[in-house]
């Protein structure tokens, strides 16, 4: 059965994003590379009962000892990365995908006397310039058909070309304007070669003037009320723009670079390294670093580079490319570049990508790093032994009589003192109990300590509920915690203690967790408790506090969006659909508030008059 696979990840650990996954055997060899629109949905199919799997799939799954995945932004990027990794690793279970004919390409025979544009699945033909691979053959056929209107390059086979030349009669493509007809010398061979060169430049993304030409013709046709022609030109523009769309997974040049992304918190950092050689991703590495000392991002980058590129104990030099892309510039960047350059034997540039393909690829790497960090936290928290040690460590550090099997944590969130909300999250046996989370709206408050006091007074009154209620429904709000945590230091702890005293409850333990240095504050203590870094107890406290912060922030943002939506609905001419369209267009209430009248008027169904009314209403609301 599927539970025989010891390396099987939990379903909740697998992302639902598009991506590429790899199966490995015990020697680290890649057995299979696959892609998925939804990684979780795809990978779950492999963990069905073994006797229900196809014999070949069952053999691959039982041979494997590890499974890894890489998140990308789209199905197209997943196809690109899957394709290049199949070529790179030659996995034994990828028989279906080993043949390049599985992927359609657009090719131009630039070396021929009369160049030809055509679609092929054979990547090994000489003298051709290839573009692709593409996801769907029909899509590239439509694209080629559109491009031939702008670049009427020969697209017929050699046999058709020879027959037309011998009979001195052009084919139908020439009559409908999709071929310049070099076969009957309607165009000189040099001019036809120029058309083919322009075709190739356009496909390579280096020439966009034809799009602008089509767009101007579209606008002119619309003004002349030739709407069918305008619609046709609009479709042509969209097709050409689709052709020019670039993938962040594969660069158009021959870039050699290592690209790093780092997602970190106070205790750990997840590092993702994308190794790019010849413009292609040749490998991905990922690891998690426990931060024994506090490190800011530039210092962490330097620490990572030193460890990645240091000469190994066996004297083996690392493969250092001429360009290293990092999320933040190290403080000693000049010295670091000199050190790397001496080891490489030539100049090495360490820099931050600000725009373009490299920036986009770094965002993809960052998505993977964030996922890896969350996965590391989840797995560490889910480990029973680690949870038991964490609870025992908290009990000892805080001087509790018993291990805190039920912990409740409170956090306050607001925007410059407005829309104040609070959250309560519950952890039992070191695991979240999301069905028992609570959210609080705070109508009036003086500061964070007053907010903490109000929220705890509202929560603690339920602890006086009759025991019969608790027996009837153990999930009720009256369930008693062993430890209360508040986000903050001594002032927040003092506010919590006042709430306990005013509620007549004296037997609940309270502590505060200050974010900057991860200090644990106890009531009436002048100095905090400092838990050793990278310990299970500090890790658990931090995760509980971060979960409370996330839950509070989510509620606060939702409340702000609801508030601005209520203001918008009161404007004459704005209904629920237009309000939803505004918030979707701008992405957030904050962005909508600072938008200009012209920007708001760009939303479908919103004119300048209505946009001005919206701006006035939002300014009045502020």
C-alpha positions as CSV (number, residue, x, y, z in Angstrom):
1,X,0.0,0.0,0.0
2,X,1.0,3.7,-0.3
3,X,1.9,3.9,3.4
4,X,4.9,1.7,2.6
5,X,6.6,4.7,1.0
6,X,8.5,6.2,4.0
7,X,9.5,9.3,2.1
8,X,5.9,10.3,1.2
9,X,5.3,14.0,2.0
10,X,2.1,15.0,3.8
11,X,-0.6,16.3,1.5
12,X,-0.6,19.7,3.2
13,X,3.2,20.0,2.5
14,X,2.7,19.8,-1.3
15,X,2.0,23.2,-2.9
16,X,-1.0,23.7,-5.2
17,X,1.1,25.8,-7.6
18,X,2.3,24.8,-11.0
19,X,5.7,23.2,-11.0
20,X,8.1,20.4,-11.9
21,X,8.8,17.4,-9.8
22,X,11.7,14.9,-9.7
23,X,11.9,11.3,-8.3
24,X,15.3,10.1,-7.1
25,X,16.7,6.7,-6.3
26,X,18.9,5.8,-3.4
27,X,22.0,6.8,-5.4
28,X,20.6,10.3,-6.1
29,X,19.9,9.5,-9.8
30,X,16.9,11.3,-11.3
31,X,14.3,8.6,-12.1
32,X,11.6,10.7,-13.5
33,X,10.8,14.4,-14.3
34,X,7.2,15.5,-14.6
35,X,5.3,18.8,-14.6
36,X,1.9,19.7,-13.2
37,X,-0.5,22.6,-13.2
38,X,-1.3,21.7,-9.6
39,X,1.6,19.8,-7.9
40,X,-0.6,18.5,-5.0
41,X,-3.3,17.1,-7.3
42,X,-0.7,15.4,-9.6
43,X,1.6,14.0,-6.9
44,X,-1.3,12.5,-4.9
45,X,-2.0,10.2,-7.8
46,X,1.3,8.5,-7.3
47,X,0.5,7.7,-3.6
48,X,-2.6,5.6,-4.3
49,X,-2.5,2.0,-3.2
50,X,0.3,0.3,-5.0
51,X,-1.8,-2.5,-6.5
52,X,-4.0,0.2,-8.2
53,X,-1.1,1.8,-10.0
54,X,0.1,0.9,-13.5
55,X,2.9,-1.7,-13.4
56,X,5.5,0.8,-14.7
57,X,4.4,3.6,-12.4
58,X,4.5,1.1,-9.4
59,X,8.0,0.1,-10.3
60,X,9.1,3.7,-10.5
61,X,7.5,4.6,-7.2
62,X,8.9,1.6,-5.3
63,X,12.4,2.2,-6.7
64,X,12.4,5.9,-5.6
65,X,13.7,7.0,-2.2
66,X,13.1,10.7,-2.5
67,X,10.8,13.3,-4.2
68,X,11.5,17.0,-4.8
69,X,9.6,19.7,-6.6
70,X,10.2,23.2,-7.9
71,X,7.5,25.9,-8.1
72,X,7.2,28.0,-11.2
73,X,4.8,30.7,-12.3
74,X,2.9,29.1,-15.2
75,X,2.3,25.8,-17.1
76,X,4.5,27.2,-19.9
77,X,7.4,27.6,-17.5
78,X,6.8,24.1,-16.1
79,X,7.0,22.8,-19.7
80,X,10.2,24.6,-20.4
81,X,11.9,23.4,-17.1
82,X,10.6,19.9,-17.5
83,X,11.9,19.7,-21.1
84,X,15.4,21.0,-20.2
85,X,15.7,18.7,-17.1
86,X,14.7,15.7,-19.2
87,X,17.5,16.6,-21.6
88,X,19.9,17.2,-18.7
89,X,19.3,14.1,-16.6
90,X,18.0,11.6,-19.1
91,X,15.7,9.9,-16.6
92,X,15.0,6.2,-17.2
93,X,11.2,6.5,-16.6
94,X,10.8,9.4,-19.0
95,X,10.6,7.3,-22.2
96,X,7.6,9.1,-23.5
97,X,9.4,12.5,-23.2
98,X,12.9,11.6,-24.4
99,X,12.0,12.1,-28.0
100,X,12.2,15.7,-29.0
101,X,9.4,15.1,-31.4
102,X,7.0,15.4,-28.4
103,X,7.4,19.2,-28.6
104,X,6.5,21.4,-31.5
105,X,9.0,24.1,-32.7
106,X,8.8,26.9,-35.1
107,X,11.9,26.7,-37.4
108,X,13.4,28.8,-40.2
109,X,15.9,27.4,-42.6
110,X,18.1,30.4,-42.7
111,X,21.0,28.6,-44.4
112,X,18.9,27.8,-47.5
113,X,19.0,29.9,-50.7
114,X,15.2,30.3,-50.3
115,X,14.5,30.2,-46.5
116,X,11.4,28.4,-45.3
117,X,9.4,28.8,-42.1
118,X,7.7,25.7,-40.9
119,X,6.7,23.7,-37.8
120,X,8.7,20.6,-36.8
121,X,9.2,18.3,-33.8
122,X,12.7,17.3,-34.9
123,X,15.3,19.4,-33.0
124,X,18.3,17.9,-34.7
125,X,18.1,19.2,-38.2
126,X,21.1,21.3,-39.3
127,X,21.0,24.8,-40.6
128,X,17.8,25.8,-38.9
129,X,17.0,28.5,-36.3
130,X,14.5,27.1,-33.7
131,X,12.0,28.9,-31.6
132,X,10.2,27.0,-28.8
133,X,9.2,24.4,-27.7
134,X,5.6,25.4,-27.5
135,X,2.8,23.9,-25.4
136,X,0.3,23.3,-28.2
137,X,0.8,22.6,-31.9
138,X,-2.4,24.3,-32.9
139,X,-1.3,27.5,-31.1
140,X,2.0,27.7,-33.0
141,X,0.2,27.0,-36.3
142,X,-2.2,29.9,-35.7
143,X,0.8,32.1,-34.8
144,X,2.7,31.1,-38.0
145,X,-0.4,31.8,-40.0
146,X,-0.6,35.3,-38.5
147,X,3.1,36.0,-38.9
148,X,3.0,35.1,-42.6
149,X,0.7,38.0,-43.1
150,X,3.4,40.3,-41.9
151,X,6.4,38.3,-43.1
152,X,5.3,36.5,-46.2
153,X,8.1,34.0,-46.1
154,X,7.9,30.7,-48.0
155,X,6.3,28.0,-45.9
156,X,5.8,25.2,-48.5
157,X,7.7,22.0,-48.8
158,X,10.6,21.6,-51.3
159,X,8.4,19.5,-53.6
160,X,5.7,22.1,-53.8
161,X,8.3,24.8,-54.3
162,X,9.9,22.9,-57.2
163,X,6.6,22.2,-59.0
164,X,5.6,25.9,-58.7
165,X,9.0,27.0,-60.1
166,X,8.9,24.5,-63.0
167,X,5.3,25.5,-64.0
168,X,5.9,29.2,-63.3
169,X,2.6,29.3,-61.3
170,X,2.5,30.3,-57.7
171,X,0.4,28.5,-55.1
172,X,-2.7,29.8,-53.2
173,X,-0.6,31.2,-50.4
174,X,0.9,33.7,-52.8
175,X,-2.5,34.7,-54.0
176,X,-3.8,35.4,-50.5
177,X,-0.8,37.4,-49.5
178,X,0.9,34.8,-47.2
179,X,3.9,34.1,-49.4
180,X,6.1,36.5,-51.4
181,X,6.3,33.8,-54.2
182,X,10.1,33.6,-54.7
183,X,9.3,30.5,-56.8
184,X,8.0,32.7,-59.6
185,X,10.4,35.5,-58.9
186,X,7.7,38.0,-57.6
187,X,10.4,39.0,-55.1
188,X,14.2,38.8,-55.4
189,X,16.0,36.2,-53.4
190,X,17.9,38.9,-51.4
191,X,14.6,40.5,-50.5
192,X,13.1,37.2,-49.4
193,X,16.2,36.5,-47.3
194,X,15.6,39.9,-45.6
195,X,12.0,38.9,-44.9
196,X,13.3,35.6,-43.3
197,X,15.8,37.6,-41.2
198,X,13.1,40.0,-40.0
199,X,10.9,37.0,-39.2
200,X,13.7,35.5,-37.1
201,X,14.4,38.8,-35.4
202,X,10.8,39.2,-34.5
203,X,10.6,35.7,-33.1
204,X,13.8,36.3,-31.1
205,X,12.1,39.3,-29.4
206,X,14.4,41.8,-30.8
207,X,12.0,43.8,-33.1
208,X,8.6,45.0,-32.0
209,X,8.0,47.7,-34.6
210,X,5.5,45.5,-36.5
211,X,3.3,45.3,-33.5
212,X,3.2,49.0,-33.3
213,X,2.4,49.2,-37.0
214,X,-0.5,46.8,-36.6
215,X,-1.8,48.6,-33.6
216,X,-1.8,52.0,-35.5
217,X,-3.7,50.3,-38.4
218,X,-6.1,48.9,-35.8
219,X,-6.8,52.4,-34.3
220,X,-7.2,53.9,-37.8
221,X,-9.6,51.2,-38.9
222,X,-11.7,51.8,-35.7
223,X,-11.8,55.6,-36.3
224,X,-12.9,54.9,-39.9
225,X,-15.6,52.7,-38.5
226,X,-14.2,49.6,-40.3
227,X,-14.9,47.5,-37.2
228,X,-14.4,44.1,-38.7
229,X,-11.0,45.0,-39.9
230,X,-10.1,46.6,-36.5
231,X,-11.2,43.4,-34.7
232,X,-9.1,41.3,-37.1
233,X,-6.0,43.5,-36.6
234,X,-6.6,43.4,-32.8
235,X,-6.5,39.6,-33.0
236,X,-3.2,39.8,-35.0
237,X,-1.7,42.1,-32.4
238,X,-2.6,39.8,-29.6
239,X,-1.2,36.8,-31.5
240,X,2.1,38.6,-32.1
241,X,2.4,39.7,-28.5
242,X,1.8,36.1,-27.4
243,X,4.7,35.1,-29.6
244,X,7.0,37.6,-28.0
245,X,6.1,36.5,-24.5
246,X,9.2,35.4,-22.8
247,X,9.7,32.7,-20.2
248,X,11.5,33.4,-16.9
249,X,12.8,29.9,-16.9
250,X,14.8,30.1,-20.1
251,X,16.9,33.2,-21.0
252,X,17.2,34.2,-24.7
253,X,21.0,34.8,-24.3
254,X,23.8,32.4,-23.2
255,X,23.8,33.6,-19.6
256,X,26.0,31.8,-17.1
257,X,24.9,32.7,-13.6
258,X,24.0,31.5,-10.2
259,X,20.8,33.0,-8.9
260,X,20.1,32.9,-5.1
261,X,16.9,33.6,-3.2
262,X,16.7,33.6,0.6
263,X,13.5,33.5,2.7
264,X,14.3,33.9,6.4
265,X,12.9,34.7,9.8
266,X,14.5,35.2,13.2
267,X,15.6,31.5,13.6
268,X,16.1,30.0,10.2
269,X,16.7,30.8,6.5
270,X,15.8,28.8,3.4
271,X,18.1,29.2,0.5
272,X,17.3,28.4,-3.2
273,X,20.0,28.3,-5.8
274,X,19.1,28.2,-9.5
275,X,22.2,27.3,-11.6
276,X,21.9,28.8,-15.0
277,X,24.3,27.8,-17.7
278,X,24.0,28.7,-21.4
279,X,20.8,30.5,-20.7
280,X,19.2,27.3,-19.3
281,X,18.5,26.1,-15.7
282,X,20.8,23.2,-15.3
283,X,20.1,22.5,-11.6
284,X,18.3,23.7,-8.5
285,X,19.7,23.4,-4.9
286,X,17.9,24.2,-1.7
287,X,18.8,24.0,1.9
288,X,17.8,25.5,5.3
289,X,20.2,27.2,7.6
290,X,19.6,27.5,11.4
291,X,20.6,31.0,12.4
292,X,22.7,30.6,15.5
293,X,23.2,34.4,15.5
294,X,21.0,37.2,14.3
295,X,22.0,38.1,10.7
296,X,20.4,40.7,8.4
297,X,19.9,39.8,4.8
298,X,23.2,41.3,3.4
299,X,25.2,39.5,6.0
300,X,23.3,36.3,5.4
301,X,24.0,36.5,1.7
302,X,27.7,36.8,2.3
303,X,27.5,33.9,4.7
304,X,25.7,31.7,2.1
305,X,28.2,32.7,-0.7
306,X,31.2,31.9,1.4
307,X,29.8,28.4,2.2
308,X,28.7,27.6,-1.3
309,X,31.9,28.7,-3.1
310,X,34.6,27.7,-0.5
311,X,37.0,25.0,-1.6
312,X,36.0,21.6,-0.2
313,X,38.2,19.6,2.2
314,X,39.2,17.4,-0.8
315,X,40.5,20.5,-2.6
316,X,37.7,20.5,-5.2
317,X,36.9,24.0,-6.5
318,X,33.4,25.1,-6.8
319,X,31.9,26.0,-10.2
320,X,31.8,29.8,-10.0
321,X,30.1,31.6,-12.9
322,X,30.9,35.2,-14.0
323,X,27.6,36.5,-12.7
324,X,26.0,35.8,-9.3
325,X,22.5,37.2,-8.7
326,X,21.6,37.8,-5.0
327,X,18.6,39.2,-3.1
328,X,20.7,41.9,-1.3
329,X,24.2,43.3,-1.9
330,X,26.7,42.1,0.7
331,X,28.3,44.9,2.8
332,X,31.8,43.8,1.7
333,X,30.8,43.2,-1.9
334,X,34.0,44.5,-3.4
335,X,36.1,42.2,-1.3
336,X,33.7,39.3,-1.9
337,X,33.9,39.8,-5.7
338,X,37.7,39.9,-5.5
339,X,37.8,36.7,-3.5
340,X,35.5,34.9,-6.0
341,X,37.4,36.3,-8.9
342,X,40.7,35.0,-7.7
343,X,39.2,31.5,-7.3
344,X,37.5,31.6,-10.7
345,X,40.5,33.1,-12.4
346,X,38.5,36.0,-14.0
347,X,36.1,38.7,-12.9
348,X,33.0,37.8,-11.0
349,X,30.1,40.2,-10.5
350,X,27.8,39.9,-7.5
351,X,24.7,42.0,-7.9
352,X,21.0,42.4,-7.4
353,X,18.7,42.0,-10.4
354,X,16.4,45.0,-10.6
355,X,14.3,44.2,-13.7
356,X,13.9,41.9,-16.7
357,X,14.1,38.1,-17.0
358,X,16.6,37.7,-14.2
359,X,14.5,39.6,-11.8
360,X,11.5,37.5,-12.8
361,X,13.5,34.3,-12.3
362,X,14.6,35.5,-8.9
363,X,11.0,36.0,-7.9
364,X,10.3,32.4,-9.0
365,X,13.3,31.2,-6.8
366,X,11.9,33.3,-3.9
367,X,8.6,31.5,-4.2
368,X,10.4,28.2,-3.8
369,X,12.5,29.5,-0.9
370,X,9.4,30.7,1.0
371,X,7.7,27.4,0.4
372,X,10.8,25.5,1.6
373,X,10.9,27.6,4.8
374,X,7.3,27.0,5.5
375,X,7.7,23.3,4.8
376,X,10.7,23.1,7.2
377,X,8.7,24.8,9.9
378,X,5.7,22.5,9.3
379,X,7.8,19.3,9.3
380,X,9.7,20.4,12.4
381,X,6.5,21.2,14.3
382,X,4.8,18.0,13.1
383,X,7.5,15.8,14.5
384,X,6.1,14.2,17.7
385,X,9.5,14.0,19.5
386,X,10.4,17.6,18.7
387,X,6.9,18.8,19.9
388,X,7.3,16.9,23.1
389,X,10.8,18.3,23.7
390,X,9.5,21.8,22.9
391,X,6.6,21.6,25.4
392,X,8.9,20.2,28.0
393,X,11.4,23.0,27.3
394,X,8.7,25.7,27.6
395,X,7.6,24.2,30.9
396,X,11.1,24.3,32.3
397,X,12.0,27.8,31.0
398,X,8.8,29.4,32.3
399,X,8.7,27.4,35.6
400,X,5.3,25.8,34.9
401,X,3.9,23.0,36.9
402,X,2.8,21.0,33.9
403,X,3.6,21.1,30.2
404,X,1.4,23.6,28.3
405,X,-0.6,21.2,26.3
406,X,-3.1,24.0,25.2
407,X,-1.6,27.4,24.4
408,X,-3.5,30.5,23.3
409,X,-1.7,33.4,21.7
410,X,-3.1,36.9,21.1
411,X,-1.9,39.6,18.7
412,X,-3.2,43.1,17.8
413,X,-3.1,44.6,14.3
414,X,-4.0,48.0,13.1
415,X,-3.2,50.6,10.4
416,X,-1.9,53.8,12.0
417,X,-4.3,53.3,14.9
418,X,-7.3,52.6,12.7
419,X,-9.3,49.5,12.0
420,X,-8.0,47.8,15.2
421,X,-8.4,44.1,15.3
422,X,-7.0,41.2,17.3
423,X,-6.6,37.5,16.9
424,X,-6.5,34.4,19.1
425,X,-4.9,31.2,17.8
426,X,-4.9,27.9,19.7
427,X,-2.2,25.2,19.7
428,X,-2.8,21.8,21.3
429,X,0.0,19.4,21.8
430,X,2.2,21.8,19.7
431,X,-0.2,21.7,16.7
432,X,-2.7,24.4,15.5
433,X,-6.4,23.9,16.2
434,X,-7.7,26.2,13.5
435,X,-11.4,25.5,14.2
436,X,-10.9,27.2,17.6
437,X,-9.2,30.4,16.3
438,X,-11.1,33.6,17.1
439,X,-11.1,37.2,15.7
440,X,-11.9,40.4,17.6
441,X,-12.9,43.8,16.3
442,X,-12.0,46.6,18.7
443,X,-14.2,49.7,18.3
444,X,-12.2,52.1,20.6
445,X,-8.8,51.8,22.2
446,X,-6.0,54.0,23.4
447,X,-3.0,51.8,22.6
448,X,-1.9,48.2,22.1
449,X,-1.9,47.4,25.9
450,X,-5.5,48.6,26.1
451,X,-6.4,46.5,23.2
452,X,-4.8,43.4,24.8
453,X,-6.7,44.1,28.0
454,X,-10.1,44.4,26.1
455,X,-9.6,41.3,24.1
456,X,-8.5,39.2,27.1
457,X,-11.5,40.4,29.2
458,X,-13.8,39.3,26.4
459,X,-12.0,35.9,26.1
460,X,-11.6,35.2,29.9
461,X,-15.3,35.6,30.7
462,X,-16.0,32.3,29.0
463,X,-13.8,30.5,31.4
464,X,-16.5,31.0,34.0
465,X,-18.9,28.9,31.9
466,X,-20.5,25.9,33.7
467,X,-18.7,22.7,33.6
468,X,-21.8,21.1,32.0
469,X,-21.3,23.2,28.9
470,X,-17.7,21.9,28.6
471,X,-18.8,18.4,29.0
472,X,-21.5,18.8,26.3
473,X,-19.1,20.5,23.8
474,X,-15.3,20.1,24.3
475,X,-14.6,22.6,21.4
476,X,-16.5,25.4,23.2
477,X,-14.8,28.7,24.0
478,X,-14.8,27.7,27.6
479,X,-12.0,25.2,27.1
480,X,-9.2,26.1,29.5
481,X,-5.7,26.9,28.3
482,X,-2.5,26.1,30.1
483,X,-0.6,29.2,28.8
484,X,-1.5,32.6,27.4
485,X,1.0,34.3,25.1
486,X,0.7,37.9,24.1
487,X,2.8,39.4,21.2
488,X,5.0,42.0,22.9
489,X,7.1,42.7,26.0
490,X,6.5,43.7,29.6
491,X,3.8,46.4,28.9
492,X,1.6,43.8,27.1
493,X,2.2,41.2,29.8
494,X,1.2,43.7,32.5
495,X,-2.0,44.4,30.5
496,X,-2.8,40.7,30.3
497,X,-2.2,40.3,34.1
498,X,-4.7,43.1,34.8
499,X,-7.3,41.4,32.7
500,X,-6.7,38.1,34.6
501,X,-7.0,39.9,37.9
502,X,-10.2,41.8,36.9
503,X,-11.7,38.5,35.7
504,X,-10.9,36.8,39.0
505,X,-8.6,34.2,37.4
506,X,-5.3,33.6,39.2
507,X,-4.1,30.2,38.0
508,X,-3.3,30.9,34.3
509,X,0.4,31.3,33.2
510,X,1.1,34.3,31.0
511,X,4.1,35.3,29.0
512,X,5.0,37.8,26.2
513,X,7.2,37.2,23.2
514,X,9.0,40.3,21.9
515,X,9.7,39.9,18.1
516,X,13.0,41.7,17.6
517,X,15.2,39.5,19.9
518,X,12.7,36.7,20.6
519,X,12.8,37.5,24.3
520,X,10.2,35.8,26.6
521,X,8.8,38.2,29.2
522,X,7.2,36.9,32.4
523,X,5.0,39.0,34.8
524,X,6.7,41.3,37.2
525,X,10.2,40.3,36.0
526,X,12.8,43.0,35.2
527,X,14.7,40.9,32.7
528,X,13.4,38.5,30.0
529,X,14.0,34.8,29.7
530,X,16.4,34.2,26.8
531,X,15.8,30.8,25.2
532,X,18.8,29.3,23.3
533,X,18.5,29.8,19.6
534,X,17.5,26.9,17.3
535,X,15.9,25.1,20.2
536,X,12.6,23.4,19.7
537,X,10.9,25.4,22.5
538,X,11.8,28.8,20.9
539,X,10.9,27.5,17.5
540,X,7.4,26.5,18.7
541,X,6.8,29.8,20.5
542,X,7.9,31.7,17.5
543,X,5.6,29.7,15.2
544,X,2.6,30.3,17.5
545,X,3.3,34.0,17.6
546,X,3.7,34.2,13.8
547,X,0.5,32.3,13.3
548,X,-1.4,34.8,15.5
549,X,0.2,37.7,13.6
550,X,-0.8,36.2,10.3
551,X,-4.3,35.6,11.4
552,X,-4.7,39.2,12.7
553,X,-3.2,40.7,9.6
554,X,-5.5,38.8,7.4
555,X,-8.6,39.9,9.4
556,X,-7.4,43.5,9.4
557,X,-6.9,43.6,5.7
558,X,-10.3,42.1,5.1
559,X,-11.9,44.6,7.4
560,X,-10.2,47.5,5.5
561,X,-11.5,46.2,2.2
562,X,-15.0,45.8,3.6
563,X,-14.9,49.3,5.0
564,X,-13.9,50.9,1.7
565,X,-16.4,48.7,-0.2
566,X,-19.2,50.1,2.0
567,X,-18.1,53.6,1.1
568,X,-18.1,52.8,-2.6
569,X,-21.5,51.2,-2.6
570,X,-23.1,54.4,-1.3
571,X,-21.9,56.2,-4.4
572,X,-24.7,56.6,-7.0
573,X,-23.9,54.5,-10.0
574,X,-21.7,52.0,-8.2
575,X,-23.1,48.5,-7.6
576,X,-21.5,45.4,-6.1
577,X,-20.1,44.3,-9.5
578,X,-18.4,47.6,-10.2
579,X,-17.0,47.7,-6.6
580,X,-15.6,44.2,-7.0
581,X,-14.1,45.2,-10.3
582,X,-12.4,48.3,-8.7
583,X,-10.9,46.3,-5.9
584,X,-9.8,43.5,-8.3
585,X,-8.2,46.0,-10.7
586,X,-6.2,47.8,-8.0
587,X,-5.5,44.8,-5.9
588,X,-6.0,46.5,-2.5
589,X,-8.0,49.2,-0.8
590,X,-4.8,51.1,-0.1
591,X,-3.9,51.2,-3.8
592,X,-7.4,52.4,-4.8
593,X,-7.3,55.2,-2.3
594,X,-4.1,56.7,-3.8
595,X,-5.2,56.2,-7.4
596,X,-5.8,59.2,-9.7
597,X,-9.0,60.0,-11.5
598,X,-7.5,58.9,-14.8
599,X,-6.3,55.6,-13.3
600,X,-9.8,54.8,-11.9
601,X,-11.5,55.7,-15.1
602,X,-9.5,53.0,-16.9
603,X,-11.6,50.3,-15.1
604,X,-14.3,48.9,-17.3
605,X,-17.6,50.6,-16.6
606,X,-16.1,53.6,-14.8
607,X,-16.0,56.9,-16.6
608,X,-14.2,60.1,-15.6
609,X,-17.2,61.6,-13.9
610,X,-17.8,58.6,-11.8
611,X,-14.1,58.3,-11.1
612,X,-14.0,61.8,-9.8
613,X,-17.0,61.0,-7.4
614,X,-15.1,57.9,-6.2
615,X,-12.0,60.0,-5.5
616,X,-14.0,62.6,-3.6
617,X,-15.8,60.0,-1.5
618,X,-12.5,58.2,-0.6
619,X,-10.8,61.5,0.4
620,X,-13.8,62.5,2.5
621,X,-13.8,59.0,4.2
622,X,-10.1,59.5,5.1
